[in-house]
């Protein structure tokens, strides 16, 4: 499955605005492929910091089960990007974040899209745990 062809229902929960840094580029003078996953991470962590209290108590959190990025166009410094963060329907202990990377203020160009499947875990046991009701409500 490629993200661009996925028709899973999604809900926009946050948009991160991120400045592309000179150090994000590689020898070809475009953003290195690994950095796209950092942009995804930034959007995800911003949302968790704003919305999920259980995240702060350090007893529970997420681990990445898988991650995918579809690189559509080169991105280069200088730029400011927007990373819309969308969520899919929750499972028992997991859900999927969906991402897009656009120039700030424009959705007509898309540099990349992708997703991460995350699993809610009990950090004390290291095992998956049911999503808390307040998180499930945010994802519904």
The first five atom37 places (N, CA, C, CB, O) and aatype in JSON, in Angstrom:
{
  "aatype": [20, 20, 20, 20, 20, 20, 20, 20, 20, 20, 20, 20, 20, 20, 20, 20, 20, 20, 20, 20, 20, 20, 20, 20, 20, 20, 20, 20, 20, 20, 20, 20, 20, 20, 20, 20, 20, 20, 20, 20, 20, 20, 20, 20, 20, 20, 20, 20, 20, 20, 20, 20, 20, 20, 20, 20, 20, 20, 20, 20, 20, 20, 20, 20, 20, 20, 20, 20, 20, 20, 20, 20, 20, 20, 20, 20, 20, 20, 20, 20, 20, 20, 20, 20, 20, 20, 20, 20, 20, 20, 20, 20, 20, 20, 20, 20, 20, 20, 20, 20, 20, 20, 20, 20, 20, 20, 20, 20, 20, 20, 20, 20, 20, 20, 20, 20, 20, 20, 20, 20, 20, 20, 20, 20, 20, 20, 20, 20, 20, 20, 20, 20, 20, 20, 20, 20, 20, 20, 20, 20],
  "atom_mask": [
    [1, 1, 1, 1, 1],
    [1, 1, 1, 1, 1],
    [1, 1, 1, 1, 1],
    [1, 1, 1, 1, 1],
    [1, 1, 1, 1, 1],
    [1, 1, 1, 1, 1],
    [1, 1, 1, 1, 1],
    [1, 1, 1, 1, 1],
    [1, 1, 1, 1, 1],
    [1, 1, 1, 1, 1],
    [1, 1, 1, 1, 1],
    [1, 1, 1, 1, 1],
    [1, 1, 1, 1, 1],
    [1, 1, 1, 1, 1],
    [1, 1, 1, 1, 1],
    [1, 1, 1, 1, 1],
    [1, 1, 1, 1, 1],
    [1, 1, 1, 1, 1],
    [1, 1, 1, 1, 1],
    [1, 1, 1, 1, 1],
    [1, 1, 1, 1, 1],
    [1, 1, 1, 1, 1],
    [1, 1, 1, 1, 1],
    [1, 1, 1, 1, 1],
    [1, 1, 1, 1, 1],
    [1, 1, 1, 1, 1],
    [1, 1, 1, 1, 1],
    [1, 1, 1, 1, 1],
    [1, 1, 1, 1, 1],
    [1, 1, 1, 1, 1],
    [1, 1, 1, 1, 1],
    [1, 1, 1, 1, 1],
    [1, 1, 1, 1, 1],
    [1, 1, 1, 1, 1],
    [1, 1, 1, 1, 1],
    [1, 1, 1, 1, 1],
    [1, 1, 1, 1, 1],
    [1, 1, 1, 1, 1],
    [1, 1, 1, 1, 1],
    [1, 1, 1, 1, 1],
    [1, 1, 1, 1, 1],
    [1, 1, 1, 1, 1],
    [1, 1, 1, 1, 1],
    [1, 1, 1, 1, 1],
    [1, 1, 1, 1, 1],
    [1, 1, 1, 1, 1],
    [1, 1, 1, 1, 1],
    [1, 1, 1, 1, 1],
    [1, 1, 1, 1, 1],
    [1, 1, 1, 1, 1],
    [1, 1, 1, 1, 1],
    [1, 1, 1, 1, 1],
    [1, 1, 1, 1, 1],
    [1, 1, 1, 1, 1],
    [1, 1, 1, 1, 1],
    [1, 1, 1, 1, 1],
    [1, 1, 1, 1, 1],
    [1, 1, 1, 1, 1],
    [1, 1, 1, 1, 1],
    [1, 1, 1, 1, 1],
    [1, 1, 1, 1, 1],
    [1, 1, 1, 1, 1],
    [1, 1, 1, 1, 1],
    [1, 1, 1, 1, 1],
    [1, 1, 1, 1, 1],
    [1, 1, 1, 1, 1],
    [1, 1, 1, 1, 1],
    [1, 1, 1, 1, 1],
    [1, 1, 1, 1, 1],
    [1, 1, 1, 1, 1],
    [1, 1, 1, 1, 1],
    [1, 1, 1, 1, 1],
    [1, 1, 1, 1, 1],
    [1, 1, 1, 1, 1],
    [1, 1, 1, 1, 1],
    [1, 1, 1, 1, 1],
    [1, 1, 1, 1, 1],
    [1, 1, 1, 1, 1],
    [1, 1, 1, 1, 1],
    [1, 1, 1, 1, 1],
    [1, 1, 1, 1, 1],
    [1, 1, 1, 1, 1],
    [1, 1, 1, 1, 1],
    [1, 1, 1, 1, 1],
    [1, 1, 1, 1, 1],
    [1, 1, 1, 1, 1],
    [1, 1, 1, 1, 1],
    [1, 1, 1, 1, 1],
    [1, 1, 1, 1, 1],
    [1, 1, 1, 1, 1],
    [1, 1, 1, 1, 1],
    [1, 1, 1, 1, 1],
    [1, 1, 1, 1, 1],
    [1, 1, 1, 1, 1],
    [1, 1, 1, 1, 1],
    [1, 1, 1, 1, 1],
    [1, 1, 1, 1, 1],
    [1, 1, 1, 1, 1],
    [1, 1, 1, 1, 1],
    [1, 1, 1, 1, 1],
    [1, 1, 1, 1, 1],
    [1, 1, 1, 1, 1],
    [1, 1, 1, 1, 1],
    [1, 1, 1, 1, 1],
    [1, 1, 1, 1, 1],
    [1, 1, 1, 1, 1],
    [1, 1, 1, 1, 1],
    [1, 1, 1, 1, 1],
    [1, 1, 1, 1, 1],
    [1, 1, 1, 1, 1],
    [1, 1, 1, 1, 1],
    [1, 1, 1, 1, 1],
    [1, 1, 1, 1, 1],
    [1, 1, 1, 1, 1],
    [1, 1, 1, 1, 1],
    [1, 1, 1, 1, 1],
    [1, 1, 1, 1, 1],
    [1, 1, 1, 1, 1],
    [1, 1, 1, 1, 1],
    [1, 1, 1, 1, 1],
    [1, 1, 1, 1, 1],
    [1, 1, 1, 1, 1],
    [1, 1, 1, 1, 1],
    [1, 1, 1, 1, 1],
    [1, 1, 1, 1, 1],
    [1, 1, 1, 1, 1],
    [1, 1, 1, 1, 1],
    [1, 1, 1, 1, 1],
    [1, 1, 1, 1, 1],
    [1, 1, 1, 1, 1],
    [1, 1, 1, 1, 1],
    [1, 1, 1, 1, 1],
    [1, 1, 1, 1, 1],
    [1, 1, 1, 1, 1],
    [1, 1, 1, 1, 1],
    [1, 1, 1, 1, 1],
    [1, 1, 1, 1, 1],
    [1, 1, 1, 1, 1],
    [1, 1, 1, 1, 1],
    [1, 1, 1, 1, 1]
  ],
  "atom_positions": [
    [[0.86, -1.19, 0.0], [0.0, 0.0, 0.0], [0.89, 1.24, 0.0], [-0.97, 0.0, 1.23], [1.82, 1.33, 0.8]],
    [[0.63, 2.16, -0.87], [1.3, 3.45, -0.82], [0.36, 4.46, -0.22], [1.77, 3.89, -2.24], [-0.86, 4.4, -0.43]],
    [[0.91, 5.4, 0.52], [0.08, 6.39, 1.22], [-0.81, 7.15, 0.25], [0.97, 7.37, 1.99], [-1.96, 7.43, 0.57]],
    [[-0.3, 7.49, -0.9], [-1.08, 8.31, -1.84], [-2.34, 7.61, -2.32], [-0.22, 8.67, -3.03], [-3.29, 8.28, -2.73]],
    [[-2.38, 6.28, -2.27], [-3.54, 5.52, -2.74], [-4.44, 5.04, -1.61], [-3.07, 4.34, -3.55], [-5.47, 4.42, -1.86]],
    [[-4.07, 5.32, -0.38], [-4.83, 4.85, 0.78], [-6.1, 5.68, 0.95], [-3.96, 4.92, 2.06], [-6.04, 6.9, 0.93]],
    [[-7.24, 5.02, 1.11], [-8.51, 5.73, 1.27], [-9.07, 5.64, 2.69], [-9.54, 5.18, 0.28], [-10.26, 5.89, 2.9]],
    [[-8.24, 5.28, 3.66], [-8.66, 5.21, 5.05], [-9.19, 6.57, 5.5], [-7.49, 4.76, 5.95], [-8.58, 7.59, 5.21]],
    [[-10.34, 6.6, 6.21], [-10.85, 7.89, 6.73], [-9.81, 8.55, 7.64], [-12.18, 7.67, 7.51], [-9.12, 7.87, 8.4]],
    [[-9.72, 9.87, 7.55], [-8.71, 10.61, 8.31], [-9.31, 11.89, 8.88], [-7.5, 10.95, 7.44], [-10.26, 12.45, 8.35]],
    [[-8.72, 12.31, 9.98], [-9.16, 13.53, 10.65], [-7.93, 14.41, 10.88], [-9.89, 13.21, 12.0], [-6.95, 13.96, 11.48]],
    [[-7.98, 15.67, 10.42], [-6.89, 16.61, 10.66], [-6.9, 17.02, 12.12], [-7.02, 17.86, 9.73], [-7.92, 17.47, 12.65]],
    [[-5.74, 16.86, 12.79], [-5.66, 17.23, 14.21], [-4.65, 18.33, 14.5], [-5.32, 16.01, 15.02], [-4.7, 18.95, 15.56]],
    [[-3.73, 18.58, 13.56], [-2.69, 19.58, 13.83], [-1.96, 19.89, 12.52], [-1.67, 19.07, 14.92], [-1.91, 19.06, 11.62]],
    [[-1.41, 21.09, 12.44], [-0.51, 21.43, 11.34], [0.74, 22.06, 11.94], [-1.19, 22.39, 10.31], [0.66, 23.09, 12.61]],
    [[1.88, 21.45, 11.69], [3.17, 21.97, 12.16], [3.76, 22.86, 11.08], [4.15, 20.82, 12.53], [3.67, 22.56, 9.89]],
    [[4.37, 23.95, 11.5], [5.12, 24.81, 10.59], [6.59, 24.69, 10.96], [4.64, 26.32, 10.67], [6.97, 24.93, 12.11]],
    [[7.4, 24.31, 9.99], [8.8, 23.96, 10.26], [9.7, 24.67, 9.26], [9.02, 22.42, 10.21], [9.43, 24.63, 8.05]],
    [[10.74, 25.3, 9.74], [11.74, 25.9, 8.87], [12.75, 24.85, 8.42], [12.45, 27.06, 9.58], [13.3, 24.12, 9.24]],
    [[12.97, 24.79, 7.13], [14.0, 23.89, 6.6], [15.35, 24.5, 6.94], [13.84, 23.67, 5.04], [15.59, 25.68, 6.69]],
    [[16.22, 23.69, 7.51], [17.55, 24.15, 7.91], [18.58, 23.79, 6.84], [17.94, 23.53, 9.28], [18.42, 22.82, 6.11]],
    [[19.63, 24.59, 6.76], [20.72, 24.31, 5.82], [21.24, 22.89, 6.03], [21.86, 25.34, 6.0], [21.51, 22.18, 5.06]],
    [[21.38, 22.49, 7.27], [21.94, 21.16, 7.57], [20.99, 20.01, 7.19], [22.26, 21.06, 9.05], [21.4, 18.85, 7.2]],
    [[19.74, 20.32, 6.85], [18.8, 19.27, 6.42], [19.13, 18.74, 5.03], [17.38, 19.81, 6.45], [18.66, 17.67, 4.64]],
    [[19.93, 19.5, 4.28], [20.2, 19.12, 2.89], [21.38, 18.15, 2.79], [20.49, 20.37, 2.04], [22.22, 18.06, 3.69]],
    [[21.39, 17.41, 1.69], [22.48, 16.49, 1.42], [23.38, 17.04, 0.32], [21.94, 15.1, 1.02], [23.25, 18.21, -0.05]],
    [[24.29, 16.23, -0.19], [25.22, 16.69, -1.22], [24.53, 17.1, -2.52], [26.23, 15.62, -1.51], [25.1, 17.85, -3.31]],
    [[23.32, 16.62, -2.75], [22.57, 17.0, -3.94], [21.81, 18.31, -3.77], [21.6, 15.9, -4.31], [21.07, 18.73, -4.66]],
    [[21.99, 18.96, -2.62], [21.38, 20.24, -2.28], [19.85, 20.17, -2.21], [21.78, 21.29, -3.31], [19.15, 21.12, -2.54]],
    [[19.36, 19.02, -1.76], [17.94, 18.92, -1.39], [17.85, 18.19, -0.07], [17.11, 18.19, -2.51], [18.81, 17.54, 0.36]],
    [[16.71, 18.29, 0.58], [16.54, 17.71, 1.91], [16.77, 16.2, 1.84], [15.12, 18.02, 2.47], [16.21, 15.51, 0.99]],
    [[17.6, 15.72, 2.74], [17.92, 14.29, 2.81], [16.69, 13.49, 3.18], [19.03, 14.05, 3.84], [15.85, 13.96, 3.94]],
    [[16.58, 12.29, 2.64], [15.39, 11.46, 2.87], [15.1, 11.2, 4.35], [15.55, 10.14, 2.16], [13.93, 11.13, 4.73]],
    [[16.1, 11.06, 5.17], [15.9, 10.78, 6.59], [15.21, 11.95, 7.29], [17.23, 10.48, 7.27], [14.44, 11.74, 8.23]],
    [[15.47, 13.16, 6.85], [14.94, 14.36, 7.49], [13.42, 14.44, 7.36], [15.58, 15.61, 6.89], [12.77, 15.0, 8.24]],
    [[12.85, 13.89, 6.3], [11.39, 13.88, 6.16], [10.75, 13.19, 7.37], [10.97, 13.18, 4.84], [9.71, 13.63, 7.85]],
    [[11.36, 12.11, 7.84], [10.83, 11.42, 9.0], [10.96, 12.28, 10.26], [11.55, 10.08, 9.2], [10.14, 12.17, 11.17]],
    [[11.97, 13.12, 10.31], [12.09, 14.07, 11.44], [10.99, 15.12, 11.39], [13.47, 14.75, 11.42], [10.46, 15.51, 12.42]],
    [[10.63, 15.57, 10.18], [9.52, 16.51, 10.05], [8.22, 15.84, 10.51], [9.39, 17.01, 8.59], [7.42, 16.46, 11.21]],
    [[8.01, 14.59, 10.12], [6.83, 13.85, 10.59], [6.84, 13.77, 12.11], [6.8, 12.42, 9.97], [5.82, 14.0, 12.76]],
    [[8.0, 13.45, 12.67], [8.13, 13.33, 14.12], [7.8, 14.65, 14.81], [9.54, 12.88, 14.49], [7.1, 14.66, 15.83]],
    [[8.28, 15.76, 14.27], [8.03, 17.07, 14.87], [6.53, 17.35, 14.94], [8.73, 18.17, 14.07], [6.03, 17.8, 15.97]],
    [[5.81, 17.07, 13.86], [4.36, 17.29, 13.85], [3.67, 16.39, 14.88], [3.78, 17.02, 12.45], [2.79, 16.84, 15.61]],
    [[4.09, 15.15, 14.94], [3.49, 14.18, 15.86], [3.72, 14.59, 17.32], [4.07, 12.77, 15.62], [2.79, 14.56, 18.13]],
    [[4.94, 14.96, 17.65], [5.27, 15.32, 19.04], [4.6, 16.63, 19.44], [6.79, 15.43, 19.22], [4.14, 16.76, 20.57]],
    [[4.53, 17.61, 18.53], [3.81, 18.85, 18.84], [2.37, 18.53, 19.22], [3.84, 19.82, 17.63], [1.87, 19.07, 20.21]],
    [[1.7, 17.67, 18.46], [0.3, 17.33, 18.76], [0.2, 16.63, 20.1], [-0.3, 16.45, 17.65], [-0.66, 16.96, 20.91]],
    [[1.08, 15.65, 20.35], [1.03, 14.96, 21.64], [1.25, 15.93, 22.79], [2.08, 13.86, 21.69], [0.55, 15.84, 23.8]],
    [[2.18, 16.84, 22.65], [2.42, 17.81, 23.72], [1.22, 18.7, 23.98], [3.62, 18.67, 23.37], [0.96, 19.09, 25.12]],
    [[0.47, 19.03, 22.93], [-0.72, 19.88, 23.08], [-1.95, 19.12, 23.56], [-1.04, 20.54, 21.76], [-2.78, 19.69, 24.28]],
    [[-2.08, 17.86, 23.19], [-3.38, 17.19, 23.33], [-3.45, 16.01, 24.28], [-3.8, 16.74, 22.02], [-4.53, 15.67, 24.75]],
    [[-2.34, 15.37, 24.57], [-2.43, 14.08, 25.26], [-1.75, 14.15, 26.63], [-1.78, 12.96, 24.4], [-0.52, 14.07, 26.72]],
    [[-2.54, 14.3, 27.68], [-2.0, 14.41, 29.04], [-1.28, 13.15, 29.49], [-3.1, 14.73, 30.01], [-0.26, 13.24, 30.18]],
    [[-1.78, 11.98, 29.13], [-1.15, 10.73, 29.57], [0.27, 10.61, 29.04], [-1.98, 9.53, 29.1], [1.09, 9.89, 29.61]],
    [[0.56, 11.31, 27.99], [1.9, 11.34, 27.4], [2.89, 11.95, 28.4], [1.91, 12.15, 26.07], [4.06, 11.55, 28.45]],
    [[2.42, 12.91, 29.18], [3.31, 13.63, 30.09], [3.62, 12.88, 31.39], [2.71, 14.95, 30.43], [4.62, 13.17, 32.04]],
    [[2.78, 11.93, 31.76], [3.02, 11.26, 33.05], [4.1, 10.19, 32.97], [1.73, 10.63, 33.55], [4.46, 9.6, 33.98]],
    [[4.61, 9.94, 31.79], [5.73, 9.05, 31.53], [5.45, 7.58, 31.8], [6.89, 9.47, 32.35], [6.34, 6.75, 31.63]],
    [[4.23, 7.23, 32.22], [3.92, 5.81, 32.44], [3.5, 5.14, 31.14], [2.82, 5.66, 33.48], [3.62, 3.92, 31.0]],
    [[3.01, 5.93, 30.18], [2.56, 5.41, 28.89], [3.11, 6.27, 27.77], [1.02, 5.35, 28.83], [3.53, 7.41, 27.99]],
    [[3.1, 5.74, 26.59], [3.57, 6.49, 25.43], [3.39, 5.67, 24.17], [5.04, 6.9, 25.59], [2.64, 4.7, 24.15]],
    [[4.09, 6.07, 23.12], [3.96, 5.36, 21.85], [5.31, 4.83, 21.4], [3.36, 6.28, 20.78], [6.36, 5.35, 21.75]],
    [[5.24, 3.77, 20.61], [6.38, 3.29, 19.84], [5.92, 3.2, 18.4], [6.91, 1.9, 20.38], [4.73, 3.01, 18.12]],
    [[6.84, 3.33, 17.49], [6.54, 3.26, 16.07], [6.57, 1.79, 15.65], [7.56, 4.12, 15.22], [7.57, 1.09, 15.83]],
    [[5.45, 1.33, 15.07], [5.4, -0.03, 14.55], [5.94, -0.08, 13.12], [3.95, -0.57, 14.59], [6.64, -1.02, 12.75]],
    [[5.61, 0.94, 12.32], [6.18, 1.07, 10.98], [6.05, 2.52, 10.53], [5.49, 0.11, 9.97], [5.24, 3.28, 11.05]],
    [[6.87, 2.86, 9.55], [6.88, 4.22, 9.01], [7.12, 4.15, 7.51], [7.98, 5.09, 9.71], [7.84, 3.29, 7.01]],
    [[6.48, 5.08, 6.8], [6.56, 5.1, 5.35], [6.58, 6.54, 4.87], [5.38, 4.32, 4.72], [5.9, 7.4, 5.44]],
    [[7.36, 6.79, 3.83], [7.36, 8.11, 3.2], [7.42, 7.94, 1.69], [8.56, 8.98, 3.7], [8.23, 7.17, 1.17]],
    [[6.55, 8.66, 1.01], [6.52, 8.71, -0.44], [7.11, 10.06, -0.84], [5.06, 8.51, -1.0], [6.49, 11.1, -0.62]],
    [[8.31, 10.05, -1.43], [9.01, 11.27, -1.81], [8.51, 11.7, -3.2], [10.56, 11.06, -1.81], [8.71, 10.99, -4.18]],
    [[7.87, 12.86, -3.26], [7.22, 13.29, -4.49], [8.02, 14.32, -5.27], [5.88, 13.85, -4.18], [8.1, 14.25, -6.5]],
    [[8.62, 15.3, -4.56], [9.4, 16.36, -5.21], [10.54, 16.74, -4.28], [8.51, 17.6, -5.54], [10.4, 16.64, -3.06]],
    [[11.68, 17.18, -4.84], [12.77, 17.63, -3.97], [12.38, 18.9, -3.2], [14.04, 17.89, -4.8], [11.64, 19.75, -3.69]],
    [[12.88, 18.98, -2.0], [12.68, 20.13, -1.12], [14.05, 20.67, -0.77], [11.86, 19.74, 0.18], [14.96, 19.89, -0.49]],
    [[14.21, 21.99, -0.78], [15.53, 22.58, -0.52], [15.42, 23.79, 0.39], [16.2, 22.97, -1.84], [14.36, 24.4, 0.53]],
    [[16.54, 24.12, 1.01], [16.7, 25.32, 1.82], [16.85, 26.51, 0.88], [17.94, 25.2, 2.77], [17.45, 26.35, -0.18]],
    [[16.34, 27.69, 1.2], [15.5, 28.03, 2.34], [14.04, 27.74, 2.04], [15.69, 29.5, 2.73], [13.59, 27.9, 0.9]],
    [[13.31, 27.33, 3.05], [11.87, 27.1, 2.9], [11.26, 26.97, 4.29], [11.59, 25.83, 2.05], [11.92, 26.59, 5.25]],
    [[9.99, 27.27, 4.36], [9.18, 26.94, 5.53], [8.1, 26.02, 5.02], [8.59, 28.22, 6.25], [7.44, 26.31, 4.02]],
    [[7.92, 24.92, 5.71], [6.94, 23.93, 5.28], [5.82, 23.81, 6.29], [7.61, 22.57, 5.06], [5.96, 24.18, 7.46]],
    [[4.71, 23.29, 5.83], [3.6, 22.9, 6.69], [3.46, 21.4, 6.61], [2.27, 23.63, 6.29], [3.53, 20.8, 5.53]],
    [[3.25, 20.79, 7.77], [3.07, 19.35, 7.85], [1.72, 19.09, 8.51], [4.24, 18.67, 8.65], [1.63, 19.01, 9.74]],
    [[0.66, 18.95, 7.7], [-0.63, 18.57, 8.28], [-0.53, 17.16, 8.87], [-1.77, 18.63, 7.2], [0.03, 16.25, 8.26]],
    [[-1.06, 17.02, 10.07], [-1.06, 15.74, 10.78], [-2.5, 15.25, 10.87], [-0.42, 15.87, 12.2], [-3.36, 15.92, 11.44]],
    [[-2.74, 14.09, 10.3], [-4.08, 13.51, 10.31], [-4.01, 12.18, 11.04], [-4.63, 13.32, 8.86], [-2.96, 11.55, 11.1]],
    [[-5.14, 11.76, 11.59], [-5.19, 10.46, 12.26], [-6.26, 9.6, 11.62], [-5.46, 10.64, 13.77], [-7.28, 10.09, 11.13]],
    [[-6.01, 8.31, 11.65], [-6.99, 7.35, 11.17], [-7.74, 6.74, 12.34], [-6.31, 6.25, 10.35], [-7.44, 7.05, 13.5]],
    [[-8.7, 5.89, 12.06], [-9.5, 5.28, 13.12], [-8.63, 4.46, 14.08], [-10.6, 4.39, 12.52], [-7.72, 3.75, 13.64]],
    [[-8.91, 4.55, 15.37], [-8.09, 3.81, 16.34], [-8.45, 2.33, 16.39], [-8.24, 4.42, 17.72], [-9.59, 1.94, 16.15]],
    [[-7.45, 1.54, 16.71], [-7.65, 0.13, 17.04], [-7.67, -0.01, 18.55], [-6.54, -0.76, 16.41], [-7.91, 0.97, 19.26]],
    [[-7.43, -1.2, 19.05], [-7.4, -1.42, 20.49], [-6.25, -0.67, 21.15], [-7.29, -2.92, 20.79], [-6.43, 0.0, 22.17]],
    [[-5.05, -0.8, 20.57], [-3.87, -0.18, 21.17], [-3.03, 0.57, 20.16], [-3.03, -1.23, 21.85], [-1.91, 0.98, 20.47]],
    [[-3.54, 0.75, 18.97], [-2.74, 1.42, 17.94], [-3.61, 2.29, 17.04], [-1.98, 0.39, 17.11], [-4.83, 2.16, 17.01]],
    [[-2.94, 3.16, 16.32], [-3.6, 3.99, 15.31], [-2.53, 4.5, 14.35], [-4.4, 5.17, 15.97], [-1.33, 4.32, 14.58]],
    [[-2.97, 5.15, 13.29], [-2.04, 5.62, 12.27], [-2.1, 7.13, 12.15], [-2.35, 4.97, 10.93], [-3.17, 7.73, 12.1]],
    [[-0.91, 7.74, 12.11], [-0.76, 9.15, 11.77], [-0.47, 9.23, 10.29], [0.37, 9.83, 12.62], [0.32, 8.44, 9.76]],
    [[-1.09, 10.18, 9.62], [-0.83, 10.45, 8.2], [-0.26, 11.85, 8.08], [-2.13, 10.3, 7.34], [-0.67, 12.76, 8.81]],
    [[0.68, 12.04, 7.17], [1.38, 13.31, 7.02], [1.43, 13.72, 5.55], [2.8, 13.22, 7.6], [1.37, 12.89, 4.65]],
    [[1.52, 15.01, 5.34], [1.84, 15.59, 4.04], [2.86, 16.69, 4.3], [0.55, 16.14, 3.29], [2.89, 17.26, 5.39]],
    [[3.67, 16.99, 3.32], [4.61, 18.1, 3.44], [4.36, 19.04, 2.26], [6.1, 17.6, 3.46], [4.48, 18.65, 1.1]],
    [[4.01, 20.29, 2.6], [3.69, 21.32, 1.62], [4.51, 22.57, 1.9], [2.18, 21.65, 1.63], [5.0, 22.75, 3.02]],
    [[4.66, 23.45, 0.89], [5.22, 24.78, 1.2], [4.25, 25.53, 2.11], [5.49, 25.59, -0.12], [3.03, 25.33, 2.02]],
    [[4.77, 26.38, 2.96], [3.91, 27.17, 3.84], [2.91, 27.97, 3.0], [4.74, 28.11, 4.73], [3.29, 28.65, 2.05]],
    [[1.64, 27.87, 3.36], [0.6, 28.66, 2.73], [0.08, 28.13, 1.4], [1.09, 30.01, 2.52], [-0.74, 28.79, 0.76]],
    [[0.53, 26.95, 0.98], [0.08, 26.43, -0.31], [-0.06, 24.92, -0.25], [1.06, 26.82, -1.42], [0.85, 24.21, 0.17]],
    [[-1.21, 24.44, -0.68], [-1.41, 23.0, -0.77], [-1.29, 22.52, -2.22], [-2.77, 22.61, -0.2], [-1.51, 21.34, -2.5]],
    [[-0.95, 23.44, -3.14], [-0.88, 23.06, -4.56], [0.36, 22.23, -4.87], [-0.9, 24.31, -5.43], [0.38, 21.49, -5.86]],
    [[1.39, 22.33, -4.03], [2.6, 21.53, -4.18], [2.7, 20.6, -2.98], [3.87, 22.44, -4.31], [2.53, 21.02, -1.84]],
    [[2.99, 19.34, -3.24], [3.21, 18.39, -2.15], [4.59, 17.76, -2.36], [2.07, 17.29, -2.09], [4.84, 17.12, -3.38]],
    [[5.47, 17.96, -1.38], [6.81, 17.39, -1.46], [6.82, 15.91, -1.1], [7.76, 18.16, -0.55], [7.58, 15.13, -1.67]],
    [[5.97, 15.54, -0.15], [5.97, 14.14, 0.31], [4.68, 13.86, 1.07], [7.2, 13.84, 1.2], [3.99, 14.78, 1.51]],
    [[4.37, 12.59, 1.21], [3.33, 12.16, 2.13], [3.77, 10.85, 2.74], [1.95, 12.01, 1.4], [4.68, 10.19, 2.24]],
    [[3.13, 10.48, 3.83], [3.54, 9.26, 4.49], [2.69, 8.96, 5.7], [4.98, 9.34, 4.9], [1.68, 9.62, 5.95]],
    [[3.1, 7.96, 6.44], [2.36, 7.58, 7.64], [3.28, 6.89, 8.63], [1.18, 6.68, 7.28], [4.34, 6.39, 8.27]],
    [[2.84, 6.86, 9.87], [3.45, 6.02, 10.9], [2.33, 5.33, 11.65], [4.35, 6.84, 11.87], [1.35, 5.96, 12.05]],
    [[2.48, 4.05, 11.84], [1.57, 3.28, 12.69], [2.2, 3.25, 14.06], [1.32, 1.81, 12.13], [3.34, 2.82, 14.21]],
    [[1.46, 3.73, 15.08], [2.0, 3.79, 16.43], [1.21, 2.86, 17.36], [1.97, 5.24, 16.96], [0.01, 2.63, 17.17]],
    [[1.91, 2.35, 18.35], [1.3, 1.48, 19.34], [1.44, 2.15, 20.7], [1.97, 0.06, 19.34], [2.53, 2.58, 21.08]],
    [[0.33, 2.23, 21.43], [0.32, 2.77, 22.79], [0.88, 1.7, 23.72], [-1.14, 3.21, 23.23], [0.41, 0.56, 23.7]],
    [[1.88, 2.06, 24.52], [2.51, 1.07, 25.4], [2.51, 1.54, 26.85], [3.94, 0.78, 24.94], [2.46, 2.74, 27.15]],
    [[2.57, 0.57, 27.72], [2.82, 0.79, 29.13], [4.34, 0.75, 29.27], [2.1, -0.3, 30.06], [4.95, -0.3, 29.06]],
    [[4.94, 1.87, 29.61], [6.41, 1.95, 29.65], [7.01, 1.09, 30.76], [6.84, 3.39, 29.83], [8.18, 0.72, 30.69]],
    [[6.22, 0.77, 31.77], [6.75, -0.06, 32.87], [6.93, -1.5, 32.42], [5.82, 0.0, 34.08], [7.87, -2.18, 32.85]],
    [[6.02, -1.98, 31.57], [6.1, -3.37, 31.12], [6.7, -3.5, 29.72], [4.73, -4.01, 31.14], [7.18, -4.57, 29.34]],
    [[6.67, -2.42, 28.96], [7.15, -2.46, 27.59], [6.19, -3.15, 26.63], [8.46, -3.16, 27.55], [6.57, -3.48, 25.5]],
    [[4.96, -3.36, 27.07], [3.97, -4.07, 26.25], [2.86, -3.11, 25.82], [3.38, -5.27, 27.03], [2.66, -2.05, 26.41]],
    [[2.16, -3.52, 24.77], [1.05, -2.68, 24.31], [-0.02, -2.58, 25.38], [0.45, -3.25, 23.0], [-0.17, -3.48, 26.22]],
    [[-0.75, -1.48, 25.35], [-1.82, -1.23, 26.31], [-3.0, -0.63, 25.55], [-1.35, -0.27, 27.47], [-2.81, 0.0, 24.51]],
    [[-4.21, -0.83, 26.05], [-5.37, -0.22, 25.39], [-5.25, 1.3, 25.36], [-6.67, -0.62, 26.09], [-4.77, 1.92, 26.32]],
    [[-5.69, 1.9, 24.26], [-5.69, 3.35, 24.19], [-6.58, 3.92, 25.29], [-6.17, 3.84, 22.79], [-7.69, 3.41, 25.5]],
    [[-6.13, 4.95, 26.0], [-6.99, 5.55, 27.01], [-8.2, 6.22, 26.36], [-6.2, 6.57, 27.86], [-8.14, 6.66, 25.21]],
    [[-9.3, 6.3, 27.11], [-10.53, 6.85, 26.56], [-10.37, 8.27, 26.03], [-11.6, 6.83, 27.61], [-10.93, 8.6, 24.99]],
    [[-9.61, 9.11, 26.74], [-9.45, 10.51, 26.28], [-8.68, 10.57, 24.95], [-8.7, 11.36, 27.36], [-8.96, 11.42, 24.11]],
    [[-7.72, 9.68, 24.75], [-7.0, 9.64, 23.48], [-7.91, 9.08, 22.38], [-5.71, 8.78, 23.61], [-7.94, 9.61, 21.27]],
    [[-8.64, 8.05, 22.7], [-9.59, 7.48, 21.73], [-10.6, 8.55, 21.27], [-10.33, 6.25, 22.36], [-10.96, 8.61, 20.1]],
    [[-11.04, 9.38, 22.21], [-12.0, 10.44, 21.86], [-11.37, 11.47, 20.91], [-12.51, 11.15, 23.14], [-12.04, 11.97, 20.01]],
    [[-10.1, 11.79, 21.12], [-9.42, 12.72, 20.23], [-9.26, 12.15, 18.82], [-8.05, 13.08, 20.8], [-9.22, 12.91, 17.84]],
    [[-9.18, 10.85, 18.72], [-8.97, 10.2, 17.43], [-10.27, 9.92, 16.69], [-8.22, 8.92, 17.63], [-10.26, 9.71, 15.47]],
    [[-11.38, 9.91, 17.41], [-12.67, 9.54, 16.8], [-13.13, 10.59, 15.81], [-13.74, 9.34, 17.87], [-14.19, 10.45, 15.2]]
  ]
}
